[in-house]
Amino acid sequence: MNDLEDHKYTKQKYTKYSLIKIRKFVKEKNKSKNEFLYEISLKRNNVNTHIGNIKLGPINFIHKRGETSYFIGEKELWDKGYTTLAIK
């Protein structure tokens, strides 16, 4: 989370992270009524591996709008389409 290249296009580049800070973030999202945090995992050799996260929110339920953000932490998995949204 502290690799500037990982976050050069996000607001996260201005924050220094620790394991405590990350755990606090996850707990806050799990308690939230308008933000939802999910794991992105990849099945390799019959084992699910956590490769990133997707966050929905904050969601404005009145206007039915919200933000989506995602993060793939392993650089060798960038540009492989794991966060590509396909709309048909």
N, CA and C atoms as an extended XYZ file, in Angstrom:
264
Properties=species:S:1:pos:R:3:atomname:S:1:resname:S:1:resid:I:1 pbc="F F F"
N         0.812       -1.211        0.000 N   MET     1
C         0.000        0.000        0.000 CA  MET     1
C         0.848        1.265        0.000 C   MET     1
N         2.114        1.163        0.282 N   ASN     2
C         2.968        2.345        0.321 CA  ASN     2
C         3.828        2.501       -0.927 C   ASN     2
N         3.565        1.725       -1.954 N   ASP     3
C         4.305        1.831       -3.213 CA  ASP     3
C         3.665        2.941       -4.046 C   ASP     3
N         4.399        4.017       -4.288 N   LEU     4
C         3.859        5.162       -5.009 CA  LEU     4
C         3.377        4.786       -6.407 C   LEU     4
N         4.054        3.877       -7.073 N   GLU     5
C         3.623        3.473       -8.416 CA  GLU     5
C         2.227        2.837       -8.385 C   GLU     5
N         1.919        2.109       -7.321 N   ASP     6
C         0.603        1.480       -7.192 CA  ASP     6
C        -0.513        2.516       -7.118 C   ASP     6
N        -0.217        3.667       -6.559 N   HIS     7
C        -1.265        4.645       -6.251 CA  HIS     7
C        -1.056        6.004       -6.905 C   HIS     7
N        -0.233        6.072       -7.932 N   LYS     8
C         0.099        7.393       -8.480 CA  LYS     8
C        -1.109        8.133       -9.054 C   LYS     8
N        -2.190        7.432       -9.386 N   TYR     9
C        -3.379        8.082       -9.938 CA  TYR     9
C        -4.528        8.133       -8.940 C   TYR     9
N        -4.249        7.891       -7.666 N   THR    10
C        -5.310        7.876       -6.663 CA  THR    10
C        -4.998        8.845       -5.530 C   THR    10
N        -6.012        9.084       -4.700 N   LYS    11
C        -5.830        9.906       -3.505 CA  LYS    11
C        -4.953        9.207       -2.473 C   LYS    11
N        -4.805        7.894       -2.596 N   GLN    12
C        -4.045        7.113       -1.620 CA  GLN    12
C        -2.565        7.472       -1.591 C   GLN    12
N        -2.072        8.081       -2.665 N   LYS    13
C        -0.636        8.408       -2.717 CA  LYS    13
C        -0.229        9.418       -1.652 C   LYS    13
N        -1.189       10.095       -1.048 N   TYR    14
C        -0.878       11.099       -0.034 CA  TYR    14
C        -0.896       10.527        1.391 C   TYR    14
N        -1.146        9.229        1.514 N   THR    15
C        -1.297        8.608        2.823 CA  THR    15
C        -0.232        7.545        3.039 C   THR    15
N         0.329        7.505        4.209 N   LYS    16
C         1.267        6.451        4.609 CA  LYS    16
C         0.449        5.396        5.357 C   LYS    16
N         0.582        4.136        4.950 N   TYR    17
C        -0.235        3.066        5.523 CA  TYR    17
C         0.564        2.163        6.440 C   TYR    17
N        -0.133        1.668        7.457 N   SER    18
C         0.386        0.646        8.356 CA  SER    18
C        -0.674       -0.452        8.405 C   SER    18
N        -0.321       -1.606        8.915 N   LEU    19
C        -1.280       -2.695        9.043 CA  LEU    19
C        -2.453       -2.280        9.936 C   LEU    19
N        -2.181       -1.522       10.964 N   ILE    20
C        -3.239       -1.039       11.866 CA  ILE    20
C        -4.204       -0.144       11.108 C   ILE    20
N        -3.674        0.760       10.289 N   LYS    21
C        -4.513        1.683        9.526 CA  LYS    21
C        -5.372        0.926        8.497 C   LYS    21
N        -4.803       -0.089        7.880 N   ILE    22
C        -5.545       -0.888        6.898 CA  ILE    22
C        -6.665       -1.666        7.587 C   ILE    22
N        -6.366       -2.264        8.723 N   ARG    23
C        -7.398       -2.997        9.466 CA  ARG    23
C        -8.537       -2.078        9.897 C   ARG    23
N        -8.204       -0.863       10.320 N   LYS    24
C        -9.217        0.117       10.713 CA  LYS    24
C       -10.102        0.466        9.519 C   LYS    24
N        -9.502        0.666        8.352 N   PHE    25
C       -10.247        0.965        7.128 CA  PHE    25
C       -11.235       -0.162        6.818 C   PHE    25
N       -10.781       -1.401        6.880 N   VAL    26
C       -11.637       -2.553        6.583 CA  VAL    26
C       -12.794       -2.625        7.584 C   VAL    26
N       -12.514       -2.426        8.863 N   LYS    27
C       -13.574       -2.451        9.887 CA  LYS    27
C       -14.607       -1.359        9.636 C   LYS    27
N       -14.149       -0.154        9.269 N   GLU    28
C       -15.074        0.952        8.983 CA  GLU    28
C       -15.983        0.610        7.808 C   GLU    28
N       -15.424        0.036        6.767 N   LYS    29
C       -16.229       -0.309        5.590 CA  LYS    29
C       -17.208       -1.436        5.917 C   LYS    29
N       -16.798       -2.389        6.747 N   ASN    30
C       -17.690       -3.482        7.124 CA  ASN    30
C       -18.872       -3.005        7.967 C   ASN    30
N       -18.692       -1.905        8.695 N   LYS    31
C       -19.764       -1.344        9.516 CA  LYS    31
C       -20.648       -0.359        8.740 C   LYS    31
N       -20.167        0.125        7.624 N   SER    32
C       -20.840        1.178        6.872 CA  SER    32
C       -22.156        0.700        6.255 C   SER    32
N       -23.102        1.607        6.160 N   LYS    33
C       -24.388        1.337        5.501 CA  LYS    33
C       -24.390        1.803        4.044 C   LYS    33
N       -23.369        2.587        3.646 N   ASN    34
C       -23.358        3.098        2.270 CA  ASN    34
C       -22.018        2.903        1.545 C   ASN    34
N       -21.121        2.098        2.136 N   GLU    35
C       -19.866        1.740        1.479 CA  GLU    35
C       -19.645        0.241        1.663 C   GLU    35
N       -19.193       -0.414        0.594 N   PHE    36
C       -19.054       -1.867        0.619 CA  PHE    36
C       -17.698       -2.250        0.036 C   PHE    36
N       -16.955       -3.050        0.775 N   LEU    37
C       -15.618       -3.457        0.377 CA  LEU    37
C       -15.616       -4.954        0.091 C   LEU    37
N       -15.098       -5.324       -1.074 N   TYR    38
C       -15.063       -6.727       -1.484 CA  TYR    38
C       -13.655       -7.114       -1.917 C   TYR    38
N       -13.374       -8.371       -1.764 N   GLU    39
C       -12.096       -8.943       -2.197 CA  GLU    39
C       -12.189       -9.320       -3.678 C   GLU    39
N       -11.101       -9.101       -4.395 N   ILE    40
C       -10.947       -9.641       -5.744 CA  ILE    40
C        -9.968      -10.793       -5.608 C   ILE    40
N       -10.392      -11.990       -5.996 N   SER    41
C        -9.505      -13.143       -5.862 CA  SER    41
C        -9.363      -13.848       -7.205 C   SER    41
N        -8.283      -14.557       -7.328 N   LEU    42
C        -7.944      -15.297       -8.532 CA  LEU    42
C        -7.702      -16.740       -8.118 C   LEU    42
N        -8.362      -17.640       -8.835 N   LYS    43
C        -8.173      -19.060       -8.528 CA  LYS    43
C        -6.952      -19.568       -9.281 C   LYS    43
N        -5.935      -19.997       -8.523 N   ARG    44
C        -4.699      -20.544       -9.081 CA  ARG    44
C        -4.459      -21.903       -8.456 C   ARG    44
N        -4.290      -22.923       -9.274 N   ASN    45
C        -4.023      -24.278       -8.769 CA  ASN    45
C        -5.034      -24.697       -7.704 C   ASN    45
N        -6.297      -24.409       -7.963 N   ASN    46
C        -7.403      -24.749       -7.057 CA  ASN    46
C        -7.376      -23.993       -5.724 C   ASN    46
N        -6.624      -22.909       -5.637 N   VAL    47
C        -6.549      -22.092       -4.429 CA  VAL    47
C        -6.910      -20.656       -4.783 C   VAL    47
N        -7.837      -20.072       -4.014 N   ASN    48
C        -8.185      -18.674       -4.219 CA  ASN    48
C        -7.115      -17.789       -3.592 C   ASN    48
N        -6.582      -16.852       -4.381 N   THR    49
C        -5.557      -15.921       -3.933 CA  THR    49
C        -6.109      -14.501       -3.995 C   THR    49
N        -6.006      -13.778       -2.887 N   HIS    50
C        -6.458      -12.386       -2.823 CA  HIS    50
C        -5.502      -11.525       -3.648 C   HIS    50
N        -6.016      -10.888       -4.710 N   ILE    51
C        -5.160      -10.065       -5.567 CA  ILE    51
C        -5.520       -8.581       -5.510 C   ILE    51
N        -6.651       -8.251       -4.899 N   GLY    52
C        -7.030       -6.847       -4.848 CA  GLY    52
C        -8.367       -6.653       -4.163 C   GLY    52
N        -8.874       -5.430       -4.291 N   ASN    53
C       -10.140       -5.052       -3.656 CA  ASN    53
C       -10.961       -4.199       -4.602 C   ASN    53
N       -12.272       -4.233       -4.367 N   ILE    54
C       -13.177       -3.309       -5.038 CA  ILE    54
C       -14.049       -2.693       -3.952 C   ILE    54
N       -14.227       -1.371       -4.031 N   LYS    55
C       -15.058       -0.667       -3.046 CA  LYS    55
C       -16.173        0.052       -3.779 C   LYS    55
N       -17.382       -0.150       -3.298 N   LEU    56
C       -18.536        0.562       -3.813 CA  LEU    56
C       -18.949        1.589       -2.778 C   LEU    56
N       -19.032        2.858       -3.205 N   GLY    57
C       -19.488        3.880       -2.287 CA  GLY    57
C       -18.454        4.958       -2.044 C   GLY    57
N       -18.907        5.997       -1.398 N   PRO    58
C       -20.203        6.098       -0.759 CA  PRO    58
C       -21.339        6.112       -1.789 C   PRO    58
N       -22.428        5.474       -1.422 N   ILE    59
C       -23.602        5.392       -2.284 CA  ILE    59
C       -24.657        6.352       -1.759 C   ILE    59
N       -25.215        7.143       -2.663 N   ASN    60
C       -26.342        8.007       -2.342 CA  ASN    60
C       -27.585        7.263       -2.812 C   ASN    60
N       -28.321        6.673       -1.866 N   PHE    61
C       -29.465        5.847       -2.212 CA  PHE    61
C       -30.644        6.672       -2.724 C   PHE    61
N       -30.707        7.931       -2.374 N   ILE    62
C       -31.785        8.801       -2.874 CA  ILE    62
C       -31.605        9.059       -4.363 C   ILE    62
N       -30.395        9.432       -4.763 N   HIS    63
C       -30.120        9.741       -6.167 CA  HIS    63
C       -29.634        8.530       -6.962 C   HIS    63
N       -29.472        7.401       -6.262 N   LYS    64
C       -29.029        6.145       -6.880 CA  LYS    64
C       -27.715        6.326       -7.634 C   LYS    64
N       -26.752        6.918       -6.923 N   ARG    65
C       -25.419        7.148       -7.471 CA  ARG    65
C       -24.373        6.762       -6.440 C   ARG    65
N       -23.202        6.437       -6.942 N   GLY    66
C       -22.111        6.108       -6.038 CA  GLY    66
C       -20.806        6.022       -6.786 C   GLY    66
N       -19.767        5.761       -6.057 N   GLU    67
C       -18.434        5.638       -6.632 CA  GLU    67
C       -17.996        4.183       -6.595 C   GLU    67
N       -17.158        3.826       -7.547 N   THR    68
C       -16.538        2.504       -7.574 CA  THR    68
C       -15.036        2.707       -7.642 C   THR    68
N       -14.304        2.009       -6.787 N   SER    69
C       -12.852        2.054       -6.866 CA  SER    69
C       -12.329        0.638       -6.713 C   SER    69
N       -11.234        0.379       -7.371 N   TYR    70
C       -10.650       -0.950       -7.300 CA  TYR    70
C        -9.140       -0.850       -7.304 C   TYR    70
N        -8.523       -1.934       -6.831 N   PHE    71
C        -7.078       -1.956       -6.678 CA  PHE    71
C        -6.583       -3.385       -6.855 C   PHE    71
N        -5.631       -3.573       -7.746 N   ILE    72
C        -4.942       -4.848       -7.913 CA  ILE    72
C        -3.524       -4.631       -7.392 C   ILE    72
N        -3.154       -5.364       -6.345 N   GLY    73
C        -1.889       -5.124       -5.672 CA  GLY    73
C        -0.677       -5.763       -6.327 C   GLY    73
N        -0.877       -6.847       -7.052 N   GLU    74
C         0.252       -7.532       -7.669 CA  GLU    74
C         0.503       -6.970       -9.064 C   GLU    74
N         1.640       -6.318       -9.241 N   LYS    75
C         1.932       -5.626      -10.500 CA  LYS    75
C         1.938       -6.562      -11.706 C   LYS    75
N         2.336       -7.818      -11.512 N   GLU    76
C         2.356       -8.744      -12.648 CA  GLU    76
C         0.945       -9.075      -13.136 C   GLU    76
N        -0.082       -8.680      -12.360 N   LEU    77
C        -1.470       -8.911      -12.774 CA  LEU    77
C        -2.124       -7.668      -13.357 C   LEU    77
N        -1.397       -6.551      -13.396 N   TRP    78
C        -1.938       -5.339      -14.012 CA  TRP    78
C        -2.114       -5.567      -15.515 C   TRP    78
N        -3.079       -4.884      -16.082 N   ASP    79
C        -3.355       -4.938      -17.526 CA  ASP    79
C        -3.722       -6.335      -18.008 C   ASP    79
N        -4.310       -7.132      -17.137 N   LYS    80
C        -4.757       -8.474      -17.516 CA  LYS    80
C        -6.283       -8.533      -17.612 C   LYS    80
N        -6.959       -7.410      -17.353 N   GLY    81
C        -8.407       -7.352      -17.480 CA  GLY    81
C        -9.187       -7.701      -16.228 C   GLY    81
N        -8.530       -7.857      -15.100 N   TYR    82
C        -9.251       -8.249      -13.879 CA  TYR    82
C       -10.198       -7.169      -13.350 C   TYR    82
N        -9.948       -5.923      -13.720 N   THR    83
C       -10.833       -4.846      -13.269 CA  THR    83
C       -11.564       -4.203      -14.441 C   THR    83
N       -11.583       -4.873      -15.572 N   THR    84
C       -12.286       -4.353      -16.742 CA  THR    84
C       -13.767       -4.612      -16.595 C   THR    84
N       -14.548       -3.608      -16.864 N   LEU    85
C       -15.991       -3.733      -16.794 CA  LEU    85
C       -16.534       -3.966      -18.192 C   LEU    85
N       -17.197       -5.063      -18.377 N   ALA    86
C       -17.793       -5.379      -19.678 CA  ALA    86
C       -19.289       -5.147      -19.598 C   ALA    86
N       -19.790       -4.205      -20.371 N   ILE    87
C       -21.221       -3.902      -20.394 CA  ILE    87
C       -21.766       -4.357      -21.738 C   ILE    87
N       -22.790       -5.169      -21.680 N   LYS    88
C       -23.406       -5.675      -22.922 CA  LYS    88
C       -24.763       -5.105      -23.122 C   LYS    88
